Amino acid sequence: MKNVLVIKSSISGDNGKSNQLIAHLLAEGAAAAVSVTEIDLNLNPVAHLAMDEIASWMTPPADRTAEQQALAAVSDDLIAKVAAADAVIIGVPMYNFALPSQLKALLDRLARAGVTFKYTEQGPVGLLQDKPVVFALARGGIYANGPADSQVPFLKTFFNFIGLTQLHFVYAEGLNMGPETAESALNSAQAELKEIAKTLFA
Ligand SMILES: Cc1cc2nc3c(=O)[nH]c(=O)nc-3n(C[C@H](O)[C@H](O)[C@H](O)COP(=O)(O)O)c2cc1C
């Protein structure tokens, strides 16, 4: 049985195009034996990272106060979910030329020195076991491979840093550029997801 972790960050719920692409990918895998764990950041947001939470990470578990235990549990739980997954699927809307801040807040919990990365004399080393990560990117305009795409370069750097290198970026772009452009973008993204599903759920 494959464990798949789904992370949604659209503020539009079922109308969110990134969420619809995730649903399409999961439907492609419906016939496979897949256990899905879902985090919907629109329904269950993670707070902005603050120093008291970082301090809880730096405090040895046995020495943590009750408050620090609760704070550290936020990141511990998210890292455990990523570690337990055979594959991760992430919805990435573009909001104001960037990741949704909801998603950034979650990623801030995944970068933990000594847990998901460490520094060596040769540079940083990711500590998570590598696994496929599929990003469903939904955008009103068109940015792929251009200088205004702040999302994909950041996501590559971030996920490589924690040890995840099998990254698949599926773009649905031009969604606000008229119904024909939107339909064509969604169709081609769905076709790409269909191909990815063949190996992701195998
Ligand atoms: C607050 C907000 C900001 C947006 N900013 C951008 C943007 O900077 N560039 C862009 O191409 N589209 C932008 N859009 C359009 C979204 O990228 C598009 O609606 C996409 O479908 C969002 O993903 P979702 O449907 O999964 O939420 C924005 C939409 C919203 C609601």
Ligand as a Chemical Component Dictionary entry (heavy atoms), coordinates in Angstrom:
data_LIG
# 
_chem_comp.id                   LIG 
_chem_comp.type                 NON-POLYMER 
_chem_comp.pdbx_formal_charge   0 
_chem_comp.three_letter_code    LIG 
# 
loop_
_chem_comp_atom.comp_id 
_chem_comp_atom.atom_id 
_chem_comp_atom.alt_atom_id 
_chem_comp_atom.type_symbol 
_chem_comp_atom.charge 
_chem_comp_atom.model_Cartn_x 
_chem_comp_atom.model_Cartn_y 
_chem_comp_atom.model_Cartn_z 
_chem_comp_atom.pdbx_ordinal 
LIG C1  C1  C 0 -5.092 37.009 -4.341  1  
LIG C2  C2  C 0 -4.729 36.496 -5.686  2  
LIG C3  C3  C 0 -3.535 36.865 -6.254  3  
LIG C4  C4  C 0 -3.180 36.371 -7.524  4  
LIG N1  N1  N 0 -1.979 36.731 -8.042  5  
LIG C5  C5  C 0 -1.603 36.208 -9.245  6  
LIG C6  C6  C 0 -0.322 36.477 -9.778  7  
LIG O1  O1  O 0 0.507  37.167 -9.202  8  
LIG N2  N2  N 0 -0.007 35.948 -10.980 9  
LIG C7  C7  C 0 -0.867 35.146 -11.660 10 
LIG O2  O2  O 0 -0.512 34.649 -12.725 11 
LIG N3  N3  N 0 -2.088 34.859 -11.166 12 
LIG C8  C8  C 0 -2.472 35.362 -9.978  13 
LIG N4  N4  N 0 -3.686 35.057 -9.455  14 
LIG C9  C9  C 0 -4.545 34.112 -10.183 15 
LIG C10 C10 C 0 -4.322 32.712 -9.638  16 
LIG O3  O3  O 0 -2.980 32.288 -9.822  17 
LIG C11 C11 C 0 -5.251 31.712 -10.312 18 
LIG O4  O4  O 0 -6.575 32.101 -9.980  19 
LIG C12 C12 C 0 -5.002 30.285 -9.868  20 
LIG O5  O5  O 0 -6.044 29.483 -10.381 21 
LIG C13 C13 C 0 -4.946 30.179 -8.351  22 
LIG O6  O6  O 0 -4.853 28.816 -7.957  23 
LIG P1  P1  P 0 -6.107 28.117 -7.261  24 
LIG O7  O7  O 0 -7.244 28.195 -8.251  25 
LIG O8  O8  O 0 -5.657 26.717 -7.011  26 
LIG O9  O9  O 0 -6.387 28.858 -5.988  27 
LIG C14 C14 C 0 -4.064 35.520 -8.210  28 
LIG C15 C15 C 0 -5.278 35.152 -7.609  29 
LIG C16 C16 C 0 -5.603 35.615 -6.368  30 
LIG C17 C17 C 0 -6.894 35.185 -5.741  31 
# 
loop_
_chem_comp_bond.comp_id 
_chem_comp_bond.atom_id_1 
_chem_comp_bond.atom_id_2 
_chem_comp_bond.value_order 
_chem_comp_bond.pdbx_ordinal 
LIG C1  C2  SING 1  
LIG C2  C3  SING 2  
LIG C2  C16 DOUB 3  
LIG C3  C4  DOUB 4  
LIG C4  N1  SING 5  
LIG C4  C14 SING 6  
LIG N1  C5  DOUB 7  
LIG C5  C6  SING 8  
LIG C5  C8  SING 9  
LIG C6  O1  DOUB 10 
LIG C6  N2  SING 11 
LIG N2  C7  SING 12 
LIG C7  O2  DOUB 13 
LIG C7  N3  SING 14 
LIG N3  C8  DOUB 15 
LIG C8  N4  SING 16 
LIG N4  C9  SING 17 
LIG N4  C14 SING 18 
LIG C9  C10 SING 19 
LIG C10 O3  SING 20 
LIG C10 C11 SING 21 
LIG C11 O4  SING 22 
LIG C11 C12 SING 23 
LIG C12 O5  SING 24 
LIG C12 C13 SING 25 
LIG C13 O6  SING 26 
LIG O6  P1  SING 27 
LIG P1  O7  DOUB 28 
LIG P1  O8  SING 29 
LIG P1  O9  SING 30 
LIG C14 C15 DOUB 31 
LIG C15 C16 SING 32 
LIG C16 C17 SING 33 
# 
